[in-house]
Amino acid sequence: MPVRHRAPSRPRSVLRWAAARGAVPSGRDRAPAPWWLAAAALALATGLLGCAPQIGDDCTTSIDCSQLGDRLCDTSQPDGYCTIFNCEPDQCPEEALCVGFGFDLDPACSSVDDPRWSRFERTFCMVGCEEQEDCRPGYVCAAPGDRRAVSIDVDNELAGSKACFPEGTVADASGEAPAICTP
């Protein structure tokens, strides 16, 4: 009578099979992961998924506004102002509107209707507001027209809204335009 050899049973998992042969430590011999490793992973995940700075937040450098380089810190504003420079109409984040400054060819000639494009115009994304409480300290909720600026948004739901501007007054450019302003 021939001798039959029994086929070896299959291990339930490769790790158990390897542990049975001494290749890897078994579950009881394996050291637990250090607690600080789990805490570091949690802190990293929270930091990466945490709150991203928004338009109008205070800042010291542009890195405070975006690590991707798509936002700038305007340090000429009180406590800095996170913004997007040279914004296009309707391209600011949902909490902001695109505001243009320097639309007049010359502030002294602001009362003259001049169809030419101002080479000094600059646009910035500014956080929208409805009332003073929407702005951080040192800023006021004002219509762009009250600050010698204009909202250039067309389809943005904030088009025509107010924005948070630094506190202070703006020189009045109204009055009679000098003769040199008329072509």
Rosetta blueprint (number, residue, H / E / L):
1 M L
2 P L
3 V L
4 R L
5 H L
6 R L
7 A L
8 P L
9 S L
10 R L
11 P L
12 R L
13 S L
14 V H
15 L H
16 R H
17 W H
18 A H
19 A H
20 A H
21 R L
22 G L
23 A L
24 V L
25 P L
26 S L
27 G L
28 R L
29 D L
30 R L
31 A L
32 P L
33 A L
34 P L
35 W H
36 W H
37 L H
38 A H
39 A H
40 A H
41 A H
42 L H
43 A H
44 L H
45 A H
46 T H
47 G H
48 L H
49 L H
50 G L
51 C L
52 A L
53 P L
54 Q L
55 I L
56 G L
57 D L
58 D L
59 C L
60 T L
61 T L
62 S H
63 I H
64 D H
65 C L
66 S L
67 Q L
68 L L
69 G L
70 D L
71 R L
72 L E
73 C E
74 D L
75 T L
76 S L
77 Q L
78 P L
79 D L
80 G L
81 Y L
82 C E
83 T E
84 I L
85 F E
86 N L
87 C L
88 E L
89 P L
90 D L
91 Q L
92 C L
93 P L
94 E L
95 E L
96 A E
97 L E
98 C E
99 V E
100 G E
101 F E
102 G L
103 F L
104 D L
105 L L
106 D L
107 P H
108 A H
109 C H
110 S L
111 S L
112 V L
113 D L
114 D L
115 P L
116 R L
117 W L
118 S L
119 R L
120 F L
121 E L
122 R E
123 T E
124 F E
125 C E
126 M E
127 V E
128 G E
129 C E
130 E L
131 E L
132 Q H
133 E H
134 D H
135 C L
136 R L
137 P L
138 G L
139 Y E
140 V E
141 C E
142 A E
143 A L
144 P H
145 G H
146 D H
147 R H
148 R L
149 A E
150 V E
151 S E
152 I L
153 D L
154 V L
155 D L
156 N L
157 E L
158 L L
159 A L
160 G L
161 S L
162 K E
163 A E
164 C E
165 F E
166 P E
167 E L
168 G L
169 T L
170 V L
171 A L
172 D L
173 A L
174 S L
175 G L
176 E L
177 A L
178 P L
179 A H
180 I H
181 C H
182 T L
183 P L
